[in-house]
Amino acid sequence: SAASPAAGGGERKVVVVPKPAAPHTVSRVQEEKRRREKVATNYAEYPVVSLSGEAKGSIELASAVFEMPLRKDLLQRVVLWQQARKRPDAIPVKRRGEVSGGGRKPWHQKGSGRARHGSIRSPLWRGGGKAHGRRAKSWAFDMPKKVRRLALRTAISARMQEGRLVIVEDLDIEDHKTSLLQGVLDRNGWDSALVISEAVPDNFKLACSNIATVDVLPALGANVYSILKRRQLVISRSGVDYLHKFLLRL
């Protein structure tokens, strides 16, 4: 009950203490997590050309993506991981207990003069199960994401150190004819190239589909094996931006 004015010198006031706010909102926690995952890097200018060979200014390349030291051990691990995932699984065959039928003994154990048998699905019989048949097996194994990203940065840096990295403005061509693109490749000396862009134009994709020594990948599908398979690495300006966004983290 409220105190009388004579006893307490006035009515009591209810003080509402505000609830302390959370130290970080969810968005700030995620932002801090992304900040800590970022890779420390410097930027350096690199020339940009068009498909016809004309200069188109320059672009800043992150040293953490394009100037990493060569790590052959990482490249070998990731290539082996990719090849193991691509390896086809062994096709399983049916063993004696998996073939349908054969639940009844074909004839009596004794008295018929024939060899004794317990099932017509024995490996000895035609149509029977396979003795010691192969089982389904996957050759894939796990590889940490950080190792995969580091190996991808190493493979890109290896092509840059060899002088086989080309940054182009875009991949726009007039027509989807293979002969048109083949002329561009011959002029630039791209006899064995991997082309990476954030979004590959339809004309370029169709023109490349008939050239065995040129591979085209979206930046999302860039991988170590495809980079090492070809001698030249061609990346569009949009592809560089995507690789920076994807690879500049641990």
ABEGO torsion letter per residue (X at the ends): XBBBAAAAGEBBBBBBBBBBBBABBAAAAAAAAAAAABBBBBBBBBBBBBAAGBBAEBBBBBAAAAABBBBAAAAAAAAAAAAAAABBBBBBBBBAAABBEGABBABBABGAGBBBBABAABAABBGBBBBGBBBBBBABBBBBAAAAAAAAAAAAAAAAAAGABBBBABABBABABAAAAAAAAAAAGBABBBBBBABBBAAAAAAAAABAABBBBBAAABBAAAAAABABBBBBAAAAAAAAAAABBX
